[in-house]
Amino acid sequence: MILVWLILIPLIGGLLAWAFGRDGKNTSRWISLIAVGLGFILSIVLWVRNAGRVMTFSAERPVAWLEEINLPWIPRFGITFHLAMDGLSLLLIVLTFFLGILSVLASWREIQERVGFFHFNLLWVLSGIVGVFLAVDLFLFYFAWELMLIPMTFLIAIWGHERRIYAAIKFFIFTHIGGLLMLIAILALYLIHGRATGNYSFAYEDLLNTPLRPETARWIMLGFFASFAVKLPMFPFHTWLPDAHTEAPTAGSVILAGLLLKTGAYGLLRFIFPLFPQAAREVAPYVMTLGVIGIIYGAFLAFSQTDLKRLVAYTSVSHLGFVLLGVFSWNALGIQGAVMEMLAHGISTGALFILVGQIQERTHTREIDRMGGLWSTMPRWSGVGFLFTMAAIGLPGLGNFIAEVLVLLGTYRVSVALTVWAAVGILVGTFYGMRLVQKVFHGPNRNGWTLPDLGTREILILVPLILTIVWLGIYPQPVFETFQATMEALQLAAGQTAVALGRG
């Protein structure tokens, strides 16, 4: 039942926050904070309880779960309420509630209108994200996938900035069309499996063994892939992202960058290779090429931005290109690197969006040219900003460095040329990082800014992020150990042996 509570707690918390919103703004905020805090405690309990636990799986049954609950839902159509958790979903759920807590704290002063409804939408987005990471019935997965969409659209459209309606509609159209393509693919897979086996089922474990002709597998795989590629976001389907990031409130940007984009990467890992191994291998060279284009393109666009928030948004396009590259290299190093990049990017980019929100709250601008010399007036804020800028460009000792090195090593086994071009993308990333440091933190304080530095609440938000990004960079072994068995199971599901792929 603990898996059910991970979804129910934010759902119930959201309803309570909305219902008690009229009693005072702080009531909704505290309800929201308690809800995500409880979710975080439960997820840590699950991590501790399953630390070192051996997962048993084989070529005949290439799935293994740390926790599982399977209840009948609509048996007539083979639909079950089947939730399951392995190392991958565990890590992402911990990240979800961790960033959820920080999102609530970051919005404490920023959101002053319709506070109860804001926290309702915030918590329902988080519930949908947890549902995506836990659902192993594909109908239930699609249900959770769409649950994220509406409240996220409201967060952008109601509490966003000047062009919020345009950004919200664009976000909705892109992600909804992607979701519909995935629904068609799910139904096609369900019907083909039912006709071939007589067992009409949406269960992930059943559908793994669906007999498919190569061209059929290719088309169904593309239905899944389109939805995940939009959400990731992969070049050239990324155009909704800079607008959504720029116009969303700080908490919305943190959830978008830290969590929502990760649902696309999670879908690639969980479904594309295990369900359609041959079709995925066929498209892998093309997808990896698009991943490298995204790395370089995102870095160049980030370098040319004048809006600080838009700069951070384009770095996401670049970093998520590494995730794409790692997943489609489909070897142990590449997959480990992709998962590490998902976690490190969630922490570092989430922190950068929080910092942008803090400076915008003080200066009422995000224009880089209007800043400069902030280190002299806000040394704590500038120091933290410098640290996370270095994390974003892959400084050794911080989480992103480990992730990108692993992805490059994994890609090298597949294509030397793509590895070289991806490394060029890291080099370009250094330039946008240096430009940000020079333009924002250093130089003369031409505008005469005299701004208050970080307060206690803001420091409390940022310290856990600092500790986490350093921990991931210095001692990532617990993450690798948590994910190791899941990685081998996913590879077995894709028809490969862990020995052939090389452990570790």
CORJOUR-V678278 format. One record per helix or strand. SS is the DSSP state (H for helix, E for strand). FROM is the first residue (numbers start at 1). LEN is the number of residues. If there is no record, write none. Layout:
ss/from/len
SS/FROM/LEN
SS/FROM/LEN
This chain:
ss/from/len
H/2/18
H/21/3
H/25/26
E/67/8
H/75/3
E/79/7
H/87/20
H/115/20
E/135/1
E/137/1
H/138/22
H/164/34
E/203/1
H/204/4
H/214/19
H/239/9
H/250/26
H/277/28
E/307/1
H/308/22
H/332/32
E/367/1
H/368/3
H/374/4
H/379/14
H/399/14
H/416/26
H/456/19
H/477/17
H/498/4
